[in-house]
């Protein structure tokens, strides 16, 4: 399995030259909700890109906010950076007190809008608890899954046939990053990872 990392401004300043020695891909937090932009997004994107690490962006979904505005916000932010990129990711890890049916509708709206804009089918990031609670796979099993689950030999698929990315640790250590960082695997070869690059 191919080693990767995902991070945000919480990791502070990142030495991407050192990071590139330990990982083969990176996902960077871009946006959250309909207004927030991660303050380190452009810096981290540029850092990964400059050292040749395949990089993608993710959006932290807020089910209580308008999904169309969130999609537009993410796309506008993604348009501020250039180059080939891994598929965009929708990070679904809370319900915000919103009903299952409405969450699924909002997720569908976001996925469709972002795919139309980026010409790349987004990846769904979630954990087994949320995936089961709102029955994500029933509607979205055709999307690639990025599953977050720690301390297990293999992740729970929650209705998907397989996983594409697996966040297997949220307390990882990586040269070039201070403190804990999320570590991930890609379920495939380097060639298959690079085949996902688009944009």
N, C-alpha and C positions, 0 to 999 in steps of 0.2 A: 504493500500500500504506500501511496505517495504522501509524504509529510507536508503539512501546511500550517498556517497560523491565521487567526482573525483577531483584529484589534481595533481600538478606538482611541479617543483622547485620554482615556483612563490610563493608558500605558505611558503617557508623557512623551518625551523625545525618544525616538527609535533610531538606532544605528543600523540602517538597512544593509550596509556592506557586511556587517557581522550576521544579521538575520539571514541573509541570502546563503550563507554557508550551511545553514541548518534546515532550511525548508525549500519547497519547490513551488509553492503558490501562496497567495495571501488574499484575504478578504478584508476590506476596510469599511468601517461604518461611515455612511454618507449622511443619512438623515434619520429623523425620528418624528413621527406625527406629521402635521402639515406645515410646520414652521421651523423646527430645529435642524440646524446643520452641525455635524460634528466639527468642532473647531480645528481638528488635526486632519480632516479628510484630504484636502489638497496636498498638504505636506506629506502625509503618509503615502498617498497615491503616487506622487512624484518620486518619493524615495524608493518605493518598490519598483516602479517602472524604470528608473535610472540604473538599477542594478540587474535588470533583466528578469525579475520575478513576475510570472503571470499574476495579474491582479484583477479583482472584481470588487464591486460595491454592494453593500446591503442596506436595507431600510428597516428600521424598527417600527413595526406596525402598531398603531393605536386604534383599536376597534371603536373607540368612542368618537373618533373624528371622521370627517368626510373622506372616503377612500379616493375619490377623484382628485381632491386637493392634495392628498398625500402622494399619489402617483405623479402628479404634475410637479410637485415639490422635489421629489426624488429625481425625475428626469431632468429638470432644470439644473439641479446640482450636478448630476452626472455629465451634463453637457459642458460643464466648466473644466473638465479634464479631457485629455485626448489619448488616442492609441487603442490598440486591440485590448479587449477586456474579457474576463470570464463572465458568464451569465449573471444578470442582476439577481439579487436575493431578497425575498420577503421574509423577514424575521417575525414569526408569530409565536409569542410566548405568554400572552395574557389575554383575558377576555374583556376586561374593563366593565364587567357587569352587563355586557351586550348579549342578546339572545344568540343561540347557535345559528338560527336561520339568517339573521342579519349579518353576523360575522362572516358566514360563508359567502353571502352576497357581496359584501365589501371586499373580501379577499379576491373574489372573481373579478370585480371591477378593477382592482389594482393590477392584478396579473395581466388582464387584457390590455389595459392602457399602457402599461410598461412594455409589454411585448410589441405592441403596435409602434411605439416610439423607438425602441432600441433594436427591433428586428431580431431579438433573442428571447427564447422562452425562459422566463424566470425560474429560479430554483426556490423551493419552499424550505425554510429552516424552521424547525419546531422541536418539541420534546415529546416523548411518549404520552405524558399526562395530558397535555393540551391537544395533541393529535387525536387521542381517544375521546376526550371530553366533547370536542366539537365535530368529531367524525370527519376529519379533514380528508382522509383517503377516499371516502365515498364520492367526493366531488373532484378531488385533485390528484388521484393516483397516477395520472398521466404526466405529472410534473416530476422532475427530479427531486429527490428528498435529501435534505441535509439534516441529519438527526443529531440532537444533543443528548448524550447519555454517558454517565461517568461510572467508572469502577466495574465495568462488565467486559466480558471477552468479545461479545458482539452485541450490537444495539438492537433494541426492539423496533420492529418495522411499522407497527401500528397501522397495518392495512396496505402498505406498499409491498411490492415484490422484492425490492432491493433498495439499498441506499447508495447515493453518489458521493456525498460527503458525510463524515462523521466527526462531530466535535466530541472527542473522547476525554478531554481534560479542560477544566477551567482554572487550574492551578499549576499550569505547566511553566517550565523554565526554559528560556531561550537566550542564547548569547545575542546581545544587542538590544535586549528589552529588560527594563528594570521591573522587578516584582513578578507577580503571576501574570500569565497570559493564556488565552484559549489556544489549544492545539487541536489539529484536525488531520484526518486522513482523506485522501481521494481514492475511491474504489475503482482503480484502473491503472493504465500505464501512463507514462509521461506523454506518449504520442496521443493517447485518448484525452488527456488533460488539455494539451495544446489544441486539439481539434475543437474544443469548446470555445476557444477565443473568437471573438467577433467584434463588430462595432467599427 
